[in-house]
Amino acid sequence: MKITDLLSSDFVARLDALDILSRKVLQGKLHGERRAKKRGQSVEFADHRPYVAGDDLRFVDWNIYGRLEQLFLKLFLAEQDLSVQVMFDTSASAAFGDPPKDLAGRKLAAALAYVGLVNNNRVTISSFADGVVRQLPNMRGRAYVPQMAEMLLTARAEGLSHFEKACRQIVANRGGSGVVVVVSDFLFKEGFESGLRRLISDRYELYVIQMLCPQELEPELTGDLKLVDVEDGDAAEITVSGALMRYYKRNLNAYCNELKAFCTRRGALYALTSSADPVEGLVLNYLRRQGLLR
């Protein structure tokens, strides 16, 4: 499976020119393989580490290879190791919508993970429902792009949501510094607060992308209906009226504003988007303006 099965080849070509940024990457003692972007910094040689599949061959020490016939990478004091954590929602409710929310979420996750991999960042991508469902941890380098694409293409939206549990599992295995991007509708019955509190850290910048579908943003429902929760089977019988639709929209707007305010107070970035909006615009325009990409 290829990344172009999810994203257009033109879009992928534009992603090749981008990089992920973090203001919270630690300096000094943190040695890695990511070339420092700031001008004027020292690139004093610090150490070696064994080469692993997917590493950038530009940093191979060929003198050592000539002597030992083993591949080692050069590490530099001014270099920074950036961790990119991408979480995307694959609970049953994510399959709702036309186009479905989970498809748009997987495309966004693919774009961000791809940028991280081609820039030699340490990328972890996780799908979550009732906790973490699947995870590809600590990938580095372009060689992992097919594996990442296969995971995203085969991910299925099913099961209950338990966001706090997923966040607890992610944080337990998280190291280094960098960025965390969460892609979800955030319509969790238990709420979003406890989960997001776990992700907030002095070492990580948090990006919250709320993905709703057109049918949630502008419902076209009429008459007497029985609504059934796709995750737990809870049912409610309603009669749709103009007053009820206005009430729904006020509540949805208040909930989204509450999520945005929660993120803003804690230094996280929040974005609301529709599954019908092209992911290219979200990545190439909005997330670049917000400083996640350049």
C-alpha positions as CSV (number, residue, x, y, z in Angstrom):
1,M,0.0,0.0,0.0
2,K,1.2,3.5,-0.8
3,I,0.7,6.9,0.7
4,T,-0.9,8.0,-2.6
5,D,-3.8,5.6,-2.0
6,L,-4.8,8.2,0.7
7,L,-3.4,11.4,-0.6
8,S,-2.9,12.8,-4.1
9,S,0.6,12.7,-5.6
10,D,0.5,16.5,-6.0
11,F,-0.3,16.9,-2.3
12,V,2.4,14.5,-1.3
13,A,4.9,16.4,-3.4
14,R,4.0,19.6,-1.5
15,L,4.4,17.9,1.8
16,D,8.0,17.0,0.9
17,A,8.9,20.7,1.2
18,L,7.4,21.0,4.8
19,D,8.7,20.3,8.2
20,I,7.1,20.1,11.7
21,L,8.1,22.6,14.3
22,S,8.0,22.7,18.1
23,R,9.0,25.5,20.4
24,K,9.3,23.0,23.3
25,V,12.0,20.7,22.0
26,L,14.7,20.5,24.7
27,Q,18.2,21.6,23.8
28,G,21.6,20.9,25.3
29,K,21.5,17.4,26.6
30,L,19.0,16.1,24.0
31,H,21.0,14.7,21.2
32,G,19.3,13.3,18.1
33,E,19.3,13.0,14.4
34,R,17.1,16.0,13.4
35,R,19.1,18.8,11.9
36,A,18.7,22.0,13.9
37,K,16.8,24.7,12.0
38,K,18.1,27.8,13.8
39,R,20.9,29.7,12.2
40,G,24.0,30.4,14.2
41,Q,24.0,27.3,16.2
42,S,27.0,25.0,16.6
43,V,27.1,21.7,14.7
44,E,29.9,20.3,16.9
45,F,30.2,16.5,16.5
46,A,29.1,14.7,19.7
47,D,28.8,10.9,19.2
48,H,27.8,8.0,16.9
49,R,24.9,5.6,17.0
50,P,24.2,2.5,14.9
51,Y,22.3,3.0,11.7
52,V,18.8,1.6,11.6
53,A,16.6,1.1,8.5
54,G,15.1,4.4,7.4
55,D,17.8,6.7,8.7
56,D,19.1,9.5,6.5
57,L,22.1,8.3,4.7
58,R,23.5,11.8,4.5
59,F,24.6,11.5,8.2
60,V,26.4,8.1,7.8
61,D,30.0,8.2,8.9
62,W,31.6,6.5,5.8
63,N,35.1,6.6,7.4
64,I,33.9,4.2,10.1
65,Y,32.2,2.1,7.5
66,G,35.5,1.8,5.6
67,R,37.2,0.5,8.7
68,L,34.5,-1.7,10.3
69,E,32.1,-2.3,7.4
70,Q,29.3,-1.2,9.8
71,L,27.0,1.7,9.4
72,F,27.0,4.4,12.1
73,L,25.3,7.8,12.1
74,K,26.9,11.0,13.3
75,L,25.2,13.0,16.1
76,F,25.8,16.7,16.7
77,L,25.4,18.7,19.9
78,A,23.2,21.3,18.3
79,E,20.8,18.8,16.8
80,Q,17.4,18.2,18.2
81,D,15.3,15.1,18.4
82,L,11.6,15.9,17.7
83,S,8.9,13.5,18.7
84,V,5.7,13.6,16.6
85,Q,2.7,11.9,18.2
86,V,-0.4,11.6,16.0
87,M,-3.6,10.2,17.5
88,F,-6.7,9.6,15.4
89,D,-10.2,8.4,16.4
90,T,-11.4,5.1,15.1
91,S,-14.4,4.5,17.4
92,A,-17.7,3.6,15.8
93,S,-19.0,7.1,15.7
94,A,-16.0,8.2,13.6
95,A,-17.5,6.2,10.7
96,F,-20.6,8.5,10.6
97,G,-21.0,11.2,8.0
98,D,-20.8,11.7,4.2
99,P,-17.9,11.9,3.8
100,P,-17.2,9.9,6.9
101,K,-15.2,11.6,9.7
102,D,-12.7,8.7,10.0
103,L,-11.6,9.0,6.3
104,A,-10.9,12.7,6.7
105,G,-9.1,12.0,10.0
106,R,-6.9,9.3,8.4
107,K,-5.9,11.6,5.6
108,L,-4.9,14.3,8.0
109,A,-3.0,11.8,10.1
110,A,-1.2,10.5,7.0
111,A,-0.2,14.0,5.9
112,L,1.3,14.9,9.3
113,A,3.0,11.5,9.9
114,Y,4.5,11.7,6.3
115,V,6.0,15.1,7.0
116,G,7.5,13.8,10.2
117,L,9.0,10.7,8.6
118,V,10.6,12.4,5.6
119,N,12.2,14.9,8.0
120,N,13.7,12.1,10.1
121,N,11.6,12.9,13.2
122,R,10.6,10.2,15.6
123,V,6.9,9.5,14.7
124,T,4.4,7.5,16.7
125,I,0.9,7.1,15.2
126,S,-2.0,5.7,17.2
127,S,-5.6,4.9,16.5
128,F,-7.9,4.9,19.5
129,A,-11.4,3.9,20.5
130,D,-11.8,2.1,23.9
131,G,-8.1,2.9,24.5
132,V,-5.3,2.6,22.0
133,V,-6.4,0.1,19.3
134,R,-3.3,0.1,17.0
135,Q,0.0,1.8,17.2
136,L,3.2,2.2,15.2
137,P,5.7,3.6,17.7
138,N,9.1,5.4,17.2
139,M,9.2,5.3,13.4
140,R,12.0,7.3,11.8
141,G,12.7,7.9,8.1
142,R,11.0,7.6,4.7
143,A,11.3,3.8,4.8
144,Y,8.4,3.6,7.2
145,V,6.0,5.5,4.9
146,P,4.5,2.3,3.4
147,Q,4.0,0.7,6.8
148,M,2.3,3.9,8.0
149,A,0.1,4.0,4.9
150,E,-1.0,0.4,5.4
151,M,-2.0,1.0,9.0
152,L,-4.1,4.0,8.0
153,L,-5.7,2.4,5.0
154,T,-6.7,-0.7,7.0
155,A,-7.9,1.0,10.1
156,R,-11.6,0.3,10.9
157,A,-13.9,2.6,12.8
158,E,-15.6,0.4,15.4
159,G,-16.1,0.0,19.1
160,L,-16.8,2.2,22.1
161,S,-14.9,5.5,22.9
162,H,-12.8,5.8,26.0
163,F,-10.6,8.9,25.4
164,E,-9.1,9.2,28.8
165,K,-7.9,5.6,28.7
166,A,-6.2,6.1,25.3
167,C,-4.5,9.3,26.6
168,R,-3.3,7.5,29.7
169,Q,-1.7,4.7,27.5
170,I,-0.1,7.2,25.2
171,V,1.5,9.2,28.0
172,A,2.8,6.1,29.7
173,N,5.0,5.4,26.7
174,R,5.8,8.9,25.6
175,G,9.3,10.2,25.8
176,G,11.4,13.1,24.5
177,S,9.8,16.4,23.4
178,G,7.8,17.6,20.5
179,V,4.1,17.8,19.4
180,V,0.9,15.8,19.9
181,V,-1.9,16.0,17.4
182,V,-5.3,14.6,18.2
183,V,-7.9,14.1,15.5
184,S,-11.4,13.3,16.7
185,D,-15.0,14.5,16.9
186,F,-14.5,14.8,20.7
187,L,-18.1,13.8,21.2
188,F,-17.2,11.5,24.2
189,K,-19.9,10.8,26.7
190,E,-17.3,11.0,29.5
191,G,-16.1,14.4,28.2
192,F,-12.7,15.5,26.9
193,E,-11.2,17.2,30.0
194,S,-9.6,14.3,31.8
195,G,-8.0,13.0,28.6
196,L,-6.6,16.3,27.4
197,R,-5.2,17.1,30.8
198,R,-3.1,14.0,30.5
199,L,-1.6,15.1,27.2
200,I,-0.7,18.6,28.3
201,S,3.0,18.8,29.1
202,D,5.8,21.3,29.3
203,R,7.7,19.2,26.8
204,Y,4.9,18.8,24.2
205,E,2.8,21.2,22.2
206,L,-0.8,20.0,21.9
207,Y,-2.9,20.4,18.7
208,V,-6.6,19.5,19.0
209,I,-8.3,19.0,15.6
210,Q,-12.1,18.5,16.0
211,M,-13.5,16.7,13.0
212,L,-17.2,16.9,12.5
213,C,-19.3,15.9,9.4
214,P,-21.7,18.1,7.5
215,Q,-24.7,16.1,8.9
216,E,-23.6,17.1,12.5
217,L,-22.9,20.7,11.6
218,E,-26.1,21.2,9.6
219,P,-28.5,18.3,10.2
220,E,-31.3,17.7,7.7
221,L,-33.8,15.8,9.9
222,T,-37.5,16.1,10.0
223,G,-40.5,14.3,11.6
224,D,-40.6,11.6,14.3
225,L,-37.4,9.7,14.6
226,K,-35.7,7.2,16.8
227,L,-32.0,8.0,17.2
228,V,-29.6,5.2,18.3
229,D,-26.1,5.7,19.5
230,V,-23.9,3.6,17.2
231,E,-21.4,2.9,20.0
232,D,-23.5,1.8,23.0
233,G,-27.0,1.4,21.6
234,D,-28.7,4.1,23.7
235,A,-31.9,5.1,21.9
236,A,-34.0,8.3,22.1
237,E,-37.3,9.0,20.3
238,I,-37.7,12.6,19.2
239,T,-39.9,14.8,17.0
240,V,-37.7,17.1,15.0
241,S,-38.9,20.7,14.8
242,G,-37.4,24.1,14.0
243,A,-37.1,24.9,17.7
244,L,-35.3,21.6,18.4
245,M,-32.9,22.2,15.5
246,R,-32.1,25.6,16.9
247,Y,-31.6,24.1,20.4
248,Y,-29.3,21.5,18.9
249,K,-27.2,24.0,17.1
250,R,-26.8,26.2,20.2
251,N,-25.7,23.2,22.2
252,L,-23.2,22.1,19.6
253,N,-21.8,25.6,19.3
254,A,-21.5,25.9,23.1
255,Y,-19.8,22.5,23.3
256,C,-17.2,23.4,20.6
257,N,-16.6,26.7,22.2
258,E,-16.0,25.0,25.5
259,L,-13.5,22.7,24.0
260,K,-11.7,25.6,22.3
261,A,-11.6,27.6,25.6
262,F,-10.3,24.6,27.5
263,C,-7.4,24.3,24.9
264,T,-6.7,28.0,24.7
265,R,-6.4,28.4,28.5
266,R,-3.8,25.6,28.6
267,G,-1.7,26.8,25.6
268,A,-3.0,24.2,23.1
269,L,-4.2,25.0,19.6
270,Y,-7.8,24.1,18.7
271,A,-9.2,23.8,15.2
272,L,-12.8,22.9,14.1
273,T,-13.1,21.4,10.6
274,S,-15.6,19.5,8.5
275,S,-15.0,16.1,7.0
276,A,-16.1,17.6,3.7
277,D,-13.3,20.2,3.8
278,P,-10.2,19.3,1.7
279,V,-7.4,18.2,4.0
280,E,-5.0,20.0,1.7
281,G,-6.3,23.4,2.9
282,L,-6.2,22.5,6.5
283,V,-2.5,21.3,6.3
284,L,-1.1,23.8,3.7
285,N,-2.9,26.9,5.0
286,Y,-4.3,26.7,8.5
287,L,-1.7,24.5,10.2
288,R,1.2,26.4,8.6
289,R,-0.3,29.7,9.8
290,Q,-0.6,28.3,13.3
291,G,3.1,27.3,13.3
292,L,2.9,23.5,13.3
293,L,4.4,23.3,9.8
294,R,6.7,25.4,7.8
